């Protein structure tokens, strides 16, 4: 059969087979899933149970804040009694926020936390702006504070009675951030196990501090409670700073909502 070379005749276009595209093929975005799999979208693996979820919340709340904030609260309030009032109010505010986020997590079972909720309620632009600010400002600065606090506690025994070198503090803080970032990116299960270990360690440290304080009070050292509100500040700015320190130490109750889709039973 001879092979025709060159431009086809106009009448030959009508003889060519054509395949029309359906509306779904022209309008639906690619999801990465074929029809053989039922068209299911890509989902995160549900690898976190109830214990891991509780450990994540406790491990994040009991962070560097509880070990550095009490000094700031007491210094800005001016008295023991007022500092205790600030701690109670901050705890109540954090509890209300945690309950609201628990309701949001079960009503909108999507990972992403604040970004997912803002996207559902207000659209893509506000959620994008929040995510941009969080990735460039909120989260990095919080991680830097925690890492620097960790580095100072590590170096303190080696420099008793003198100032610690800034370069060494920053180096240890940077190594800690890089190590934890690598672990979180590598494997979720290893991350949760490491989180469990950190949680037990931090809770044990708090128990030791509490027990030591109760023993000290039991020995009759109650002079700080003779007039607990003596010296209370009347400066609204100082009171506001004390609340900031208290809220910071409770921060972390919303972090589990960033991984809602990874929970096996999020309603628990």
Order of alpha helices (4+ residues) and beta strands (2+ residues): alpha-alpha-alpha-alpha-alpha-alpha-alpha-alpha-alpha-alpha
